[in-house]
Amino acid sequence: MHLELSKKTDLALRAMTHLHQVGRVSPGPELAVAIDTTISYLPQILRPLVLADWIAATPGPGGGYRLTAALGDLSVLNVIETVEGETTNDRCVLRGTPCPVQEQCALHTSWLRAQGALLAELDSTSLDAALGSAPTKGE
């Protein structure tokens, strides 16, 4: 079993946190330093967030990046899926290949329930709650 997010998701979360904390346009070089990445990698990290209209990018002198979404309106799952792609996985936890309907593995049903519970938890946790600034949705 391998549950791990990419470095890109970590950097995207750090970028959103920084932009939330500064509350203003952050020039690319400043943001890159704040999240510990390179200026050349920054657009790749932020592209999915800009396409989702959560961050605005303004080119040119005086430009930079600005948070446009309220962190309380986004779930942790929203951000993960925006950066990583859909979380649905048809790979068998035991075999590493799709679990055939006729020969489901011994853990198939349990694994699907556990995966569903994890996704539900990530979906019910707002980004601001995950970052420590608000309670989770429904509390």
N, C-alpha and C positions, 0 to 999 in steps of 0.2 A: 504494500500500500504506500502510495506516495502522494502526500497532500502538501503542495508547496506552490507559492505564487512566485512569479518572475520578479526580477530586479526592476523591471519596467513598472510593475504595479506598485512596488514599494516607492519608487521615485515619483510616480504620479500622485500617490497619497501624500508624500512629503511636499510636493509642489502645491497641492490644494490646501494643505495645512498652512504652509508659509503664506500663500496669497490671502488666506482667511485672516491670519494673524496681522499682516501688514495693512490690510484693508485699503490698498491702493494699487496702482499699476506698478508692477515690478519689472524693471528692465531685464532682458534675457541674461546678461552676464551676472547680475545680482541674484537672480533666481537659480541659475546654475550653481553658483557658489553655495547658496543657502541649502540646496538639496544634495550637494556633493556629487555633481556630474559635470560633464563638459558642455560647453555652449553648442557644440555641433550635434550632440545627442539630444539636447533639450526639445527641439521640435518633434522628434520621433516619440518622445515620452508624452508630450502634450497634445499631439494631433488628435487622438481619440477623444480627449476631453474638450477640445475646441469643436470638433465635429458634433459632439453631444450638446453643445451650447452651454457648457458648464464653466468654460474659461474663454475669455475673449483675447485674441491676439491682435495687437496693433503694430504694424511694421514702421520702420523708420526712426529717425531721431525723436526722442521723447516717447517712443513706443515701448511696448513690452507686453506683459501678460497680466490679466485681471480676472479675479474670480467673479463669475456672474450668477452662479447657483448658490442657493442657501444649503449649507451642509446638512441641515436637518431634513431637507427634502430628498436627500439621496441616501439610499441604503448602501451598506458595504458591498452587497451583491451587485448593485448597479455599477459601482466603480470597477469591481473585479471583472464583470462581464464586458464592460466597455473597453477595458484595456486588454484582457486576456482572450476574450471571445466567450461564447456560450459555455456554460458549465456542464451541460448534458454530456454524459460519457457512457457509451455503450460497451466499453471494454470490461470484460470479466475481471473481478478483483483477484481471482486465482489463476486464470489462464492468460490474461493479458490480451485476449482477442475477444471479439463480440461473443456474448453468451448465447448459444443457440437455444431457441424456444424449446426444442425437443429434448435437449440435454443440459438444462440449467445446472450450474454448479451448486454445491451444497450451501454456499453463502448468498446466493442470488437474492432471495427475498429480504434477508436481514440487511444485506448491503444496500439495497434500494431504499429501505426504510431509513437507515442511518444517513445515507446520502441526502435523502429528502429532508430529514431533520436538520442537517448541517446547512443546507440551502435555505430552509425556512428561517433559521437563526440569523444567518447573514442578511437575509432579506428584511428581517424585522429590526435589525440594528441600524440606526441612522449613522451616517458618517460622523456627525458631531459627537454622538455618544461613543463611537469607537475611538475617537480622538480625545475623549475625556472631558468634553465640554457640555454634555447634556445626557439625560436619561435615555434609555432605549425606548423605541416606540411601544406604546401599550403599558408602560410602567406608571 
